[in-house]
């Protein structure tokens, strides 16, 4: 992304109150497999991936204030996730 490799990792847990985390400087997105000791549904992990990807894209663009706006990031990521899951490409 933006000329930088970003590794996506499924980790057991991050912190009790986090489903995911991204660090562009370290080239990683971490997705929690468990949240408050409960295994996450795959759909939650996919949505969390798009949420963290949105943070990573905005951070790479230098849009730090927008990246800190969790309402915007969550809304944008939900639309992106839905669009990608329902995308049909025609030849």
C-alpha atoms as one frame of an Amber mdcrd trajectory, in Angstrom:
protein
   0.000   0.000   0.000   1.522   3.274  -1.068   4.742   1.414  -1.862   4.929
  -0.200   1.567   4.243  -3.801   2.452   1.601  -4.203   5.160   1.396  -7.596
   6.851  -1.971  -8.666   8.228  -1.739 -10.820  11.342  -4.431 -12.687  13.245
  -3.318 -12.528  16.870  -4.901 -14.112  19.932  -5.797 -10.757  21.450  -4.561
  -7.189  21.406  -6.020  -5.417  24.435  -9.310  -6.087  26.134 -11.010  -3.203
  24.375  -9.525  -3.544  20.868 -10.608  -5.675  17.920  -7.721  -4.533  15.738
  -4.733  -2.256  15.470  -2.596  -0.869  12.679   0.875   0.591  12.634   1.959
   1.852   9.236   5.491   2.581  10.505   5.862  -1.111  11.415   4.003  -2.275
   8.301   1.336  -4.276  10.129  -2.342  -4.688  10.775  -3.254  -6.954  13.699
  -6.718  -8.489  14.010  -7.768 -10.008  17.350  -8.997 -13.606  17.192 -10.585
 -13.200  20.629 -12.276 -10.252  22.325 -13.056 -10.389  26.047 -12.155 -14.093
  25.977 -14.670 -14.853  23.201 -13.684 -16.034  19.727 -14.558 -13.507  17.042
 -16.832 -14.414  14.143 -15.114 -14.292  10.753 -17.439 -11.473   9.657 -16.255
  -9.373  12.620 -12.611 -10.006  11.714 -13.275  -9.032   8.075 -15.007  -5.815
   9.134 -12.155  -5.088  11.558  -9.651  -5.610   8.718 -11.394  -2.979   6.581
 -11.536  -0.633   9.594  -7.789  -0.959  10.193  -7.083  -0.751   6.444  -8.955
   2.556   6.357  -6.763   3.852   9.214  -3.644   2.680   7.349  -4.700   4.351
   4.089  -5.549   7.640   5.805  -2.290   7.577   7.790  -0.307   6.899   4.611
  -2.074   9.849   2.962  -1.099  12.057   5.906  -4.780  12.486   6.863  -4.092
  11.985  10.576  -7.062  14.002  11.863  -9.448  12.060   9.636  -7.816   8.806
  10.759  -8.488   9.764  14.394 -12.189  10.279  13.589 -13.515   6.833  14.599
 -17.040   7.641  13.442 -15.774   8.406   9.923 -13.407   5.423   9.852 -16.081
   2.987  11.057 -18.686   4.255   8.603 -16.294   4.316   5.627 -14.911   0.861
   6.480 -18.421  -0.610   6.740 -19.331   0.724   3.286 -16.008  -0.508   1.858
 -16.472  -3.958   3.399 -20.011  -4.251   2.035 -18.981  -3.049  -1.428 -16.090
  -5.506  -1.665 -18.174  -8.448  -0.438 -20.914  -7.709  -2.994 -18.652  -6.754
  -5.900 -19.247  -8.550  -9.188 -16.661  -7.917 -11.850 -17.774  -8.216 -15.473
 -15.395  -9.058 -18.297
